[in-house]
Amino acid sequence: MAGSFPPDVLVLDSDSLVHARLARGKKDPQIIQAKSYRVADDVFTPAVVTPELTNESSLAETLRRLKTETGRWDRASLLLPDSWFRINILDLPTLPERNNEAMDVVRWSLKRSLPLDPSTLRVAYEVLSRDDNSVKVLVVSAVDATLAALERLFGAAGIDIVLIEPAGLNIWNAIAIREAATTKDRLFFYLRERDFTTAVFRGSQPLFIRSRNLSGERTIQQEIRLSASYLRDTLQSESIENCYVAGNHIDGEITSAIASEFQAPVRTIDLRNVVERTPADVSGFEAELTACTGVFTG
């Protein structure tokens, strides 16, 4: 485990809060403590991107229970659903070296693709590649008002939030660190009840990342077929080396649909393949715990 991150990780959603405490193992992390807490239905109100925190007192009570049951600790990483962020891969003609100037360029570029004023967003970016003609940048953004409210509420409960990131990207971290290096294309699905994330990586570089809400108008198999058609048309990526599927309720119909569409081997991600030890009763939130391990392997 990286020493720069605390051993406690939280995964928050509109209906649950998962806490995990990790420890260093001989090879892989150990999860020495894990529990899921219910979050009341009215804590968050859906919005265009990141939901609004509208019932602070209810979430504060959940945090009080969490702290009472888990002992003394004061720092944590916080993972949120991918759909609470906008994840963009931008091709920019240039990017200034100074961070504040570069951030201005990134925010200006987001105006073309986001339904919100970029000034209302908290933005983080990473340069993926740079040459004489362009700079490819991975940008992750979320509504700052919601993130700031969460930081304030967690802080009042005695928890200093040191990191806020999408859960799905941290599941990918847990996968990628264990796979052999490749220059070929790999596909990643993270499937949840209300939304799903699709990502394509060429070697270690992301080509495409998108999180979409599930409306109920189409089955997940239909959504997979639409995603496959879009990826073939947009990325011209005909050959996928491996497909990886994460989620808490992955069945054979889903993996068969992916294998059929992409003509590639499909692996379902199992928490027990990325940790040395885990509590016995983690049914229903294994994917969230896999994301927790990714904090220390990204």
SELUMBA-420753 format. One record per residue: residue in three letters; x negated, y, z negated of N, C-alpha, C in turn. Coordinates in steps of 0.001 Angstrom, whole numbers, plus 524288, in hexadecimal, padded with zeros to 5 digits. Layout:
N
AlaXYZXYZXYZ/...
//
This chain:
298
Met7FCBF7FB5A800008000080000800007FC99804DC80000/Ala7FE3D808A9802F17FB5780D858032D7FBE9810757FE0E/Gly7F7888124C7FC077F7A2814F77F70B7FA5681A307F730/Ser7FB3781C6D7FBCF7FD8D821937FC328036F821807FB5E/Phe805D781CEA7FB5A80B7681C8A7FA9B80CAB819EA7F568/Pro810C481BCB7F2C08124E8193F7EDD6814AA813E87EEEF/Pro814D4810777EB0E816CE80B267EBE481CBC80ADB7EC78/Asp81F9380F077EB2E8253D80EFE7EB70827208115A7F097/Val82AB480E957F32382CF8810597F812832E3810157F79B/Leu83582814197F9AC83B318146B7F99A83D38814917FF2E/Val84163811B180030843F8811CA80547849948137880459/Leu84AD8818208062A84FFB81A6A805308534981A4780A18/Asp85839818D78098685C0B8190080DB98610181B8080B8A/Ser864E781C3180EDC869B581EB480D2086CC481B6380945/Asp86B8F81645808E386E74812EF8053C86AFF80FC780191/Ser865E08107F801C28627880D637FE5B85D47810207FD6D/Leu85AD680EB37F9238558F810737F7E08528380BAD7F61E/Val84E6580A597F8F984B1E805E27F7B58460C807D57F53B/His844A8805837F0DF83FAA806AB7EE5F83C37801DE7EE94/Ala837528029E7F007833837FE5C7F00782E80800367ED7B/Arg82C2C7FCC07EA5E8270A7FDD17E81A823477F9CC7EA54/Leu81F2C7FBB27ECBB81B797F8537EF64816507F8187EC7C/Ala813867F3D77ED6080E4F7F3297EB3680ADA7F0BC7EF61/Arg805D77F1777EEC9802247EF417F27E801E17E9547F1E2/Gly801FC7E67D7F642801377E0DE7F63C7FBE67DF877F876/Lys7FAC47DA817F9057F5C97D8E37FB3F7F54E7DA89800EB/Lys7F9AF7DA49803C57F9B67DBD38093F7FE127DFA680A6C/Asp802CE7DE44808D7807667E17D809CD8096C7E3B7804B2/Pro80CCE7E7B88050680F027E9F3800338126A7E6027FD4A/Gln813277E7017F856816E17E4297F52681B367E7EE7F379/Ile820037E61E7F3AE8245F7E9347F197825947E6FB7EC37/Ile824447E9DD7E83E824C37E7CE7E2F0829F67E95B7E069/Gln82C9F7ED1C7E2D3831A57EEC07E0BB834DC7F1007E52C/Ala839DF7EFA47E58483D367F1AB7E9AA842E27F15D7E803/Lys845CD7F57E7E92F84B5A7F57E7E80284E187F9697EB8D/Ser852ED7F82A7ECF88561F7FBAC7F02185A717FDF47ECC0/Tyr85B4E803147ED4585F55805D87EA598635C8080D7EE29/Arg8683A807DC7ECAB86C5780A027EFF886C5580FF47EFB7/Val86D118126D7F43C86DB9818137F49987369819227F603/Ala875ED81CA67F33787B7D81DBB7F40687C8881FC87F98C/Asp8814581EBF7FB70882AA82011800D38825C825E7801F3/Asp8831F829327FDF38836F82ED17FEF387E5C831BC7FDE5/Val87A1182EEC7FD2087514831967FC108732F83487800DB/Phe873C48322B8056D871FB8349B80A45876968358580DEE/Thr87652839C2810DB87A2983AF7814E58777283AC781A29/Pro87972837C881DF2876E98376E823158764B83CCE8259F/Ala8720983D648287D870F48423D82B4A86E86840D383089/Val86CFA844D08338486AFB843E1838CD8661884082838B9/Val8629D8418D8351985DD283E6C834B185D9C83C1082F35/Thr85B6983ED682B7F85AE983CE68262E85FD583E1D8230F/Pro8621083A3F82061866BB83B4F81D3B865AE83F708190E/Glu869D1842188176186966845E68132F86A278432D80DEE/Leu86720844C580A15867BA842CF804C486BF68460D80223/Thr8708F843B98012487515846B77FF57876EF8453D7F9E0/Asn874FA841007F7A28766B83F917F24C8717383E567EF49/Glu86EDB8426E7ED88869DA841C57EAE286A7783F087E59F/Ser86EAD840187E2D286F4D83DDB7DD9C86FC1837ED7DDCE/Ser87258835DD7E1DB872DC830357E25686D9682DAB7E372/Leu86A9382FF67E70B8656682DCC7E82D861D482E5C7E374/Ala8625A832A77E09185F33833687DBD78604D82F197D7DA/Glu8652C82D5F7D7758667A829277D3E186404824087D5A7/Thr863F5823137DABA8615181E6A7DCCD85B8281E8A7DB79/Leu859218230E7DC0E85393823947DAD085292822D77D4F3/Arg85636824AC7D1BE85596823E67CC178558D81E1A7CACE/Arg8592981B1E7CD2485946815707CC4E8543C812EC7CE2C/Leu85278814937D2C084DA78126E7D4F684913813387D13E/Lys84876817EC7CF4E844108190D7CBD884489816177C6B3/Thr84941815917C4AF84A18812C37BFC58488D80D087C038/Glu849B280AB17C4BC848E7805157C569843758039D7C755/Thr840718075D7C95483B7A805FF7CBDD836AB807E27C8F4/Gly8375180A4F7C471832BF80BB97C15C83081811037C2D0/Arg82BC5812007C10282954817217C1A9826428175E7C6C3/Trp827C781ADF7CA2B824EE81C0D7CEF8826C48215C7D0DB/Asp8238C824077D3E8824F28296D7D531823CD82B097DAD0/Arg8220A8276C7DE1D820DF828C87E38E822DD8246E7E71A/Ala824BD825DB7EBBB826C9821EA7EF4F826AC823ED7F4E7/Ser8269F820437F8948279D821657FE1482D668207B7FF13/Leu82FA88239C802968353A8233F803C1835F38221E8098F/Leu838B581DD380AB8839F581C678101083FC781D38810F9/Leu8411181F7D815708466E820A4816DD847BF81DFA81C07/Pro84CD181D4A81D4384E3E81ACC8223984C0481DB4826EC/Asp84A8081ACF82ADD8486D81D3982F9C84C4782120831EF/Ser8516181FFE831778555582364833D1855C1828A483114/Trp853458294382C8F8532A82E4C829DF84EE6831DA82C07/Phe84BC782FCC82FA584785832C08320E8488383336837EA/Arg845BB836C383A5284519836B483FF683F5E8357284101/Ile83E8683167844248393B82FA784558838658308C84B29/Asn834B2833F884C83833C083572851EA82E158346585360/Ile82D51832C685833828138327385A75827C4836A185EA7/Leu8249483A9785DBA8245883F238612981F6083F0E86465/Asp81FDD840928694A81B5C8418586CAE81AC28476386D35/Leu816B18498186ADC815C584F1F86AD98111D8507186E51/Pro8113B854E7870FE80CC28564F87441807E18577B87112/Thr808AC8596686C4A8044D85A90868D68064E85AEA86342/Leu802BD85A9185F898042485B0A85A057FFAE85DC385733/Pro800B98623B854B67FC878650C851FD7FA0F861C084DB3/Glu7F544862EC84C817F28186020848617F46D861B7842F7/Arg7F5C5866B1842487F7B18688183D397FD078662283C17/Asn7FDB98640F8375C8027A8613283629807598649B83680/Asn8071B869718348C80BC086CBF834A480D4686E2D83A37/Glu8096686F0383D8F80A8A8703E842FF80C9F86B6C845D9/Ala80A5B866EA844AF80C3A8621484712811D9860F884574/Met8131C861EC8407D818708610383EA381C50864898416F/Asp81AC9869608428B81E3686CE38457781F5B86AB684AE5/Val81B628687F84D6781C1A8663F8529D81FB88618585252/Val81EE185E3084E6B822248598584DD8827CD85B0B84CDD/Arg828B885EBE8495582E158606C8483D830AF862BA84D16/Trp82DD4865E084FF6830078682D854BA83183863E48589B/Ser82E4085FD7858FA82F5885B8F85CA1834288587485B08/Leu8353F85833855F2839C9855498541983EF5857DA8559A/Lys83EE285CDA856DD843B585F95858458467185D0185CDE/Arg8437385A8E86053845B98584A8650D848948533386400/Ser8477F850AC85F98849A484B6C85EC884CDE84ACC859DA/Leu84D1984EC98566F84FE184E3C85185854AA851C885159/Pro858DC84FFA84EDB85D9C8532084E7985D758571A84A09/Leu858FD857868475A8587285B11842F38541E85EF8843EF/Asp8545686353841338501E867218415084B568649F83EC5/Pro846F4864148418C842538619483F41840628642D83A41/Ser841CA8691B8396D8400C86BBD834A8842A58697A82FCE/Thr846F38669083076849998642382C048476385EBC82AC4/Leu8439685CF782DC284189857AE82D3783C4B857A082A68/Arg83B548536D827A4836108524F825C28338984ED3829D5/Val82F148506682BC582CB484DD2830498274384BDD82EE7/Ala8262C8470883082820E5844DD8303381F7E842C183593/Tyr81A90843438370A818FD8415983C2C813B283EAC83BDC/Glu812CA83B4283FB180DCB8388B8402F80C478386E845E7/Val8077C83A088471D80590839D684C778044F8343184DDC/Leu806E583231851E58060882CD3853A08019382C6B85780/Ser801448302C85B0F7FD148303085EF97FC7C835B886110/Arg7F7DF836C5863237F6B783BF48652E7F2EF83B76869BC/Asp7F42983E2186E097F06E83E748725A7F079843FE8747F/Asp7EE0C844C2879097ED9384A1087B1E7F2C584C5B87CD2/Asn7F6A38490887DDD7FB8184AEF8801B8002884AD987C68/Ser7FFE1847CF878358046F84767874CC802EC8454D86F71/Val806848460186BCA805FA843EF8668980B0B8410E86545/Lys80A9A83C26863C080F33839188623B80F928392A85C48/Val8143783AA385A5E814E983B8A854C9819BD838A0852D8/Leu81925835DB84E7E81D908337684BD081F8883752847B8/Val824968389884800826E383C7B8448182B61839FA84181/Val82B4983A8E83C5A82F78838A1838F9831A983D528360B/Ser836DB83E13836618393F8429E833EE83E5B8411D8314E/Ala83FC88441782D47844B28435B82A768464A8489882837/Val84B308490E826BB84D3184DFD824AA84A9884F2C81F6F/Asp847FC8538E81F33844E6854D281A968484885587815C3/Ala84CFE857AC8165785052858A7811CA851918539580EE7/Thr8529284F63811CC853BA84A6080F4684EE68482880C9C/Leu84A6C8484F80F58845A78463E80D01844278494880821/Ala844A184E6F808568434A851A5803CE846F2850867FF43/Ala84C0184FB68005D84FBC84E767FC3984E6D8493E7F9B1/Leu84CEE845647FCDA84B69840517FAB684683840D07F75D/Glu842A4843A97F93A83DDA844637F63083F0B846FB7F0F3/Arg8427584AE07F107843E384D947EC34846C0849EF7E877/Leu84A60846D17EA7E84D6D8434F7E73484A0A83EF87E4EF/Phe846AC83CAF7E8288431F838AE7E63483F5C83B0C7E23B/Gly83D8F83FCA7E34B83A0B842607DF9F83C948433A7DA52/Ala84191844A07DA5284462845667D567844DE8404B7D263/Ala844BC83BE27D52D844EE836BE7D2A183F89834DB7D106/Gly83B8F8380C7D1F783643836A37D0788334A833907D48C/Ile83502833EF7D98783273831127DDC883068834FB7E1C1/Asp82B5A835407E252828DE838A07E6378288F835AA7EB64/Ile82B40837957EF6C82B378350E7F48B82665836DB7F792/Val822E68332C7F8C481DF0834887FB4581E12833A68012F/Leu82213830E2803168225782F908089E8280982EAB80A15/Ile829BE830C680E8B82EF482FA1810A682E3E82DFD81654/Glu830068293B8179982F5A8273381CEC83403823C381E6B/Pro834A7822A182382838B781EF7825378376C8195F823A1/Ala83B678167A8220483A928111082053838D480D9F824D7/Gly83B5180E2F8296883A1980AC882DD48347380B1782F82/Leu8324680FD382F9F82CCC8105C8312B8293280D9F82D4F/Asn82ABF80D568286A8278680A9B8249882823804B4824F5/Ile82CA8802D4826CA82D037FD4382808829437FC0582C7E/Trp829137FF6D8306B825657FE80834B381FC17FE85832BB/Asn81E728020382F16819338020082CD3817E97FCA482A84/Ala81BB97FA63827B481AE17F54F8253D81A0F7F1068294F/Ile81C947F19682DD881BF67EDC983210816BE7EE81834CE/Ala815B87F3438367A811437F44F839F080C0C7F2FE83764/Ile80BA17F3E183244806A67F2E682FA78053D7ED1B82FAC/Arg809207E9B68307C8084D7E41183041807FA7E18D835A8/Glu808D47E495839BE808CA7E27283F038038E7E368841AB/Ala8022A7DFF9845437FD4C7E09F8482A7FD9D7E56C84BAB/Ala7F9387E80184C6D7F9117EC9184FDE7FA9C7EAFE85564/Thr7FD5A7EE798580E7FF1A7ED6085D5D7FF8B7F2788605B/Thr7FF607F22986578800617F6B7868C6805B17F64086B6A/Lys8087A7F20A86A4D80D7B7F11686CD8811EF7F3AA869CE/Asp816A27F35286C0381B297F5D7869AD81DC17F23F865B1/Arg81F597F48E8614A822217F1B385D3E827127F4B885BDB/Leu82B2A7F1D685ABD830487F425859A3831B27F33B853ED/Phe833F07F73A851748357D7F6E384BF883B207F8A284B5E/Phe83E577F55A848E7843AC7F6BC84771844257F69C84184/Tyr846957FAA783F5D8481A7FAA1839D884E027FB6B839B6/Leu850DB7F76283835856857F7588388D858F17F7D78331F/Arg85C9C7FB78832A785F6D7FC5282DC6865487FC6982EE6/Glu8686C7FCC882AD886E127FC9482B9E870188013B82EBD/Arg86DCC805D782DE286FE380A908304F86C6E80CDB8348F/Asp867B580B00835228643C80D338390C85FF08094F83A53/Phe85D0A80A7383E69858A08071983FC68546080A538425B/Thr84F9780880841BF84B0280B0D84406848A68077A84820/Thr84743809CA84C8A8447880708850AD83F56809E5851A9/Ala83B20806F5852068360E8095785321832F3805CD856C1/Val82FDF8083985A2182C468056485D8D826CC8078685C9A/Phe8231F803FA85BD381DAA8056D85AFC81A5A802F585F41/Arg816FC80600861A78131D804028655280DEC803F98626F/Gly80C377FF4F8610E807CD7FF0085D748097F8013E85838/Ser8068B804FD8563D807F78077E8514C80AFD80C8D85215/Gln80BB580E238570680E228132A8582281403812A685900/Pro8173D815B48565181CDA815908575581E278181185C93/Leu821518155E85FB0823438178F8649B828B9819CE863E7/Phe82BA881778860508312D818DA85FC6832F08175D85A4D/Ile835A681AF6857A483805819D48528C83D3C81CA68525C/Arg84155819BE8513F8467581C37850DA849C38195E84CD5/Ser84C8081C6A8499E8504281A3D845ED855B081C1184787/Arg859578185D847C585EA58199A84975862938179684577/Asn866C981A8D844C886B07818C98416986E68814DB8444E/Leu8707E811138416D8741480D45843A0879A780F37842C0/Ser87C8980FE0846F8881C7812108469E885F480DF3845C1/Gly884C5808FC846C0888A9804E58467288B79803F684B8F/Glu88A978076384F6688D14806B88548088A8A8025E857A2/Arg885978015385688882B87FD2285935880487F98A8552B/Thr87FBB7F4A48568E87D0E7F0F785323877347F21985349/Ile874507EFF384F8486EAE7F0C984F7D86C327EE388543E/Gln86E757E9DC8560D86C677E75E85AC886D077EAF785F79/Gln871617EDBB85FD7872277F1748641686E557F603863A0/Glu86D707F7C685EDC869A67FBFB85E14864317FA3C85FB0/Ile862DC7F55685EA885DBC7F3518602D85D3F7F3408661C/Arg8615A7F19F868C58612B7F18A86E83860997F70A870C4/Leu8635B7FACE86E7E862D3800318704A85D518024086F58/Ser85B28800F286AD2855CB8029C8699B851F18003B86D79/Ala852B57FB4586EBC84F2F7F8A38726584F647FB43877B6/Ser854137FC788798C854A07FF0087EA2852018045B87E9E/Tyr852CF8074D87A648507980C7E87A0784A8180C2C87A01/Leu848648088A876F3842B68081A876998404F8068087BC6/Arg842DB802F387E8F840CA80156883AD840D3805E088782/Asp844FE808F4887778457780D4888B29841E8811D3889C0/Thr84165812E4884A683E878178E882EF838AC8169F88288/Leu8372F812488802C831A78114887F3282F1980DF68836A/Gln8325280B92886A083059807F288A9882CDD803D58880B/Ser82EBC802158838982BE87FE188809A82EA17F8E088173/Glu82CA87F5D48850F82F2B7F0F18867D82D287EC4F88355/Ser828817ECE488114826197E87A87E6E825447E9BA878AA/Ile828397E7278753F827B67E7CE86F98824DF7E30886D75/Glu820A37E3F086A9A81D9D7DF998687C820767DCE3863FD/Asn822947DFF886067825627DDD785BEC829AB7E19985A48/Cys82DE87DF75858318321B7E28B855E4832587E15685011/Tyr833067E55384CEA833587E4B884746838937E6F48457A/Val83B527E41584238840787E5B68406A8408A7E5B083A7B/Ala841FA7EA1D838308425F7EA8E83283847EC7EC0F8310E/Gly849987EA4F82C8184ECC7EB8982A93850697E77C82695/Asn8549E7E889823D9856447E50181FAA85A1B7E0DD82171/His85C437E16982617860307DDA6827E585F367DC5C82DA6/Ile85AA77DA4A82ECC859417D8E98342685ADA7D34783524/Asp85DF97D2708393385FA37CD1983A6685DB57CB7A83FCD/Gly85ED67C69F8412785CF67C4798461285F2C7C72984AD3/Glu863F87C92F84A79866417CBE484EF2863247D0CC85047/Ile861677D38984C4785E647D85284D26859187D71284F98/Thr856427D35584D538511D7D20F84F708518D7CFBD854EC/Ser855A67CCC5855F6856667CA8F85B2F8577B7CED785F2B/Ala85A8E7D2C985D9885BB07D7238611D856B57DA2086282/Ile8535F7DAF785EA084E767DDC685F9B84AE17DA8F86318/Ala84A657D588861EC847057D22286511848E27D1ED86AB4/Ser84E097D1BC86B79850397D176870BD84F417D67C873C6/Glu84FE87DAEE8713984F567DFF0873EC849AB7E12C87538/Phe8461A7DFC5871C6840A57E1688727083D077DCFC87415/Gln83F167D82F8745183BFC7D3BE87615836C57D37D87334/Ala837227D3A786E088326A7D3A286ACD833917D0D9865AF/Pro82F827CED08631C830467CC5A85DFD832687D05085A0D/Val835C47CE738568E838297D1CD852A1836C17CFC784D36/Arg834D47D341849E48338F7D1E884481837007D4F3840CA/Thr839A47D23A83D4283C957D4C38391F838F77D5AF8347B/Ile838C77DA7D832A18351A7DBDD82E7F837317DA068293A/Asp834007D6FF8268B835597D4C182178831F77D75781D4D/Leu8347A7D965819478319E7DBED8150B82D507D875812EB/Arg82E527D3708127382A907CFEB80FF8825B37CF0C81343/Asn825CA7D0D4818108211C7D08381B5781D8E7D53E81ABC/Val81F527D93E817E981C227DDF18175781AAD7DF08811A9/Val81C797DBBB80E0E81B187DC698088E8193B7D73580657/Glu816347D77C802308146B7D2C47FF7D8183B7D1147FB41/Arg81B3D7D4CC7F95E81ECE7D3997F50B823567D75A7F54A/Thr828087D5697F42582CA07D8B97F3F3830687D6807EFED/Pro8337C7D9BA7ED5F837727D7A97E9CD83B357D40B7EC9F/Ala83DAC7D0907E9AF8410A7CC9E7EC11845FE7CEF77EE5E/Asp848487D2C97EBD484D677D4CC7ED6984CCA7D9EB7F067/Val84BA07D9877F57084B3B7DE2D7F8BA84EC47DDA67FD85/Ser852987DA2C7FD298561E7D94A8018B859157DE46802E2/Gly859107DF9B807E185BF67E425809B3858BF7E90580A5E/Phe853EF7E92180851850B07EDC18093084AFC7EC5880A4C/Glu84A397E7E480CDF844F17E64380E4A842627E9FF81234/Ala8456A7EBFF815E78432A7EF8E819C6841257F48881731/Glu8440A7F68A813618424A7FB398109B83D307FA2980DB5/Leu83CB27F58680B77837DA7F436808BC8334E7F38C80C8A/Thr8346D7F17D81134830557F13E8153382E697F6B081682/Ala8320D7FA72816E6830877FFDD817E582D17801F081381/Cys82E468007880EAB82B148023B80A41825668008B80AE9/Thr8248B7FBBB80CC981F277F9EB80D8081C6C7FCF2811CB/Gly81F797FEE9815A181D1E801D7819EA81ACA806F381855/Val81C7980921813E881A3080E09811F28145680D628111B/Phe812B3808B980F9C80D3F807D580E3080A02805748129D/Thr80C71804A6817228098D8024A81B748096E805B782051/Gly80C1E80A478202B80C5080DB6824BC8074E810BF82571/
//
